[in-house]
Amino acid sequence: MAGKHVARALIDDVTASLLDNLYCLAKQYSHNKKEAEKLIKNIIKIVIKLGVLHRNGVFSQEELNYSEHVKNKLHMAVMAVISFHEVDFSYDRNYLISALNESHKCLQFIVSKHLTEKSLARIDSVFQFFTNDHFLDAIFKTNSEYKDVVSRIVSDLNKAIDNGDL
């Protein structure tokens, strides 16, 4: 990935590791290097654009309130992913998809007035990937072939929580 080294210079080690492991998971699941690269690039672009919009103070109070809701729902989704991985037979696809879909809907509301259709489509593609029934079932099934990479992702998520980043 051309921008990978640039992104690494701008983010902390935990976030870099998380993105690397998400890339590995996406590549292993999709068997498509380009699709995995595109997913990670879209995540990076979305986060950067959100940061720029926030720093420039373009969000209304209502949009800021929705952003808190997005943060809470994403935090719930992260905690669910950790739990699903660490506690056998706790996987609840509908719960996770619901939390992600609600985050997606609120995020679209927040940025719809500020970003282009192309950027909105990037957001859609990221959420579509992570809410795919087959993907979620594959990574959380007992003895999943993705267990090692999911373990690394969960470790990164736990470190990010411990650091106060999530």
N, C-alpha and C positions, 0 to 999 in steps of 0.2 A: 504494500500500500504506500503510495507516494506521500501522503500526508501523515502517515503513521509516526514517522520520526519527529515531525514538527509538533504533532499533538502531544507526544511523549514529553517534549521539552516544556510544555505548558501545563501539564497536569501532574498530580502527585502519583507516587508509585502504586498506591492501592487502586486508584482509578485506572491507571494504565494497565495494571494486572487484570482488573475486572473487564475492561474492554478487550484485552487479549483473549481472555477466557470466553467471553461472549462470542468473539470471532471464531474461536476454535469450536464452540458448540454449534454455532450457525453453519460453519463449514462442514462439520461432521454430520449434522442432521440433513442439510440440503444437498450434500455432495457437490456443492457449487461454490468455488472460491470467489467468483465475481459477486454472487448474491450475498455472501457473508461479508465481503469487503464493503459492498453498498450499504448493508444494514449498519455497520459500524460507522461509516462515513455519515450516514443520515443521523445517527444518534449524536455524533459530535457536532454536526451542523446545527441541529435543533437546539442542543444545549448552549452552544455559543450564541445563537440568535436570541434565545430567551434571556441569556445574561446581558447581552447588549441592550435589548429592549428594557430590561429591568433597570440597568445602570443609567439609562437615558431618561428614566422616569416617565415612560409613555403609557404605562398602565393606569387605568382609572381605579378608583377605590373598589368598585365592584369587581374588576378584573383581579385586583390584589386579593380580595376575599376569596375568589374562586381559586387563586393560586395556592392559598392555604389548604383548600379542600383537595387540590391535586396532590400536594405534598403529603397530606394525611393518608389519602387513598394509596399512593405509591408506597408509602411506608408500610401500610397494612399489607400490600402485595409482597413487598420484600420480606416482611416477617412471615408471611404465609409460605413463601418459597423456602425459607430457612426451615420452617417447621415441617413442611412436606418432605424435605430431604432428610432431616434428622430424626423424625418420628415415623416409624413404620405405620402404614395404613392410615395416615392422616390426610392424604391427598384429596383435595376437593376442587376439581376443575371449575365447577360453576362459581365457587367463591372467588377464585383467582381471576377468572375471566370477568366477573362482575366488577371487581375492584379496578381492573385494568381498563375496562370499557368506560366506567364512570370517570376515571382519570383522563382518558382520551377525550371524552365528551367535554369535560370542563376545560381541558387544555385547548381544544379547538375553539371554544367560546372566547377564551382569554386572548388568543393570538389571531383570530380570524380577521380582525380589523387592521392588523399590523404586518402580516406576512403575505407573501405572494401565494398563488395557487400551488406553485411548485413546492414551496416550503410546507404548505398544508398537506400536500400529497406525501411528502417525506414522513410527516408525523403519522399519517394514516398507514403507511407501509410498515413503519416500526411497530405500531400497535397491532397490525394485522399479523405480523410474524409471531409476536409473543402471545397472541390470543388464539392461535391456531390449535384446535382441539387435538389433532394428531400429534403435533409437536409437544404439547403439554403432557399428553398421555405417554408419549415415548420417553420423555426425560424423567418422569416421576414414577414409572412402573417399577415394580420390584425387580431387582437385578437388571436394571436398565444398562444398555451399552454406553450410555452417556454419564454413568455414575461418577467416573473420575473427574470429568470436566465440570460437572455440576457441583461436586465437592469443592473444587477450586473456586468456583463462583460463589458458593455459600461462604467459604472462608473469606473471600474478598468482601462480601456483603457484611459479614460480622466485623471485619476490621474497619470498614467504612462507618458502621454504626458506632463502634468503640471510639473512633476518631471524631465523632459528631458530624460526619459528612452526610449521613442519611437520617 
